[in-house]
Structures are given as C-alpha cells and as structure tokens.
Amino acid sequence: MAEKGPPLKKLVALKRQRAEQNLLSIQQELTALMTELKRLETDLAALNGEAGGIETHILAYEHGFAQRQTWAIQACRAKIAEKESEYAAAREALKRAFDSEERLRREDKRP
C-alpha cells in the first residue's frame, strides 16, 4: 500500500487552507453585496418620503431614477443568489477537506 506520510497530510492541510480562504472570500463578497442591496433599497425608499417634495418625485420619475434603482436592486439580488450558491459549494468543499484530515488522523492512530 502507498505510504501515507507527511506529503499526503501536507496536501490535505493545504487543500483545507485553500477551502477556508475561498469560503472567507465568498463570505466577504456576500456581505458586501448585502450592504449594497441595503443601500439601494434605502435610496429607493427615500423617494417615497416627504423630504424632497413633489419636485424631487417628478424629477426622479422623469429621469428614470426609480426604474434604474429597481433594476439595480434586482441585479444585486441575482448576484446575492449566485454568491449564496457559491457559498454553499465552498462550505461543502471545506467540510470534505476537514473530513479528509480526520480520516488521516484516524488511520494514523491504527496499529
């Protein structure tokens, strides 16, 4: 049987580390997208307020601000859905890497 010494352990550890970094990166991108979505929704909700008066509403309507804001929100939600699926896949990859490390530890403990 092939030797399962340090090179295999090192490869599995590197795979786990890469999976952790990938998961963290996707998590940060997802957080940024959620923040952007919140900002876009707040900007759109501000149009419904009384702060700017009727002139603000008329100008926003004439120049298509509300429609562009709605499209931007829809696009952001689509990106979030895509990132959430990437996040789930990255989480599964990390679980598999942890499982591989655990199996190697169990095999080392066998006589």
Secondary structure, DSSP 8 states (H G I E B T S, - for coil): ----SHHHHHHHHHHHHHHHHHHHHHHHHHHHHHHHHHHHHHHHHHHTSSSSHHHHHHHHHHTTHHHHHHHHHHHHHHHHHHHHHHHHHHHHHHHHHHHHHHHHHHHHH--
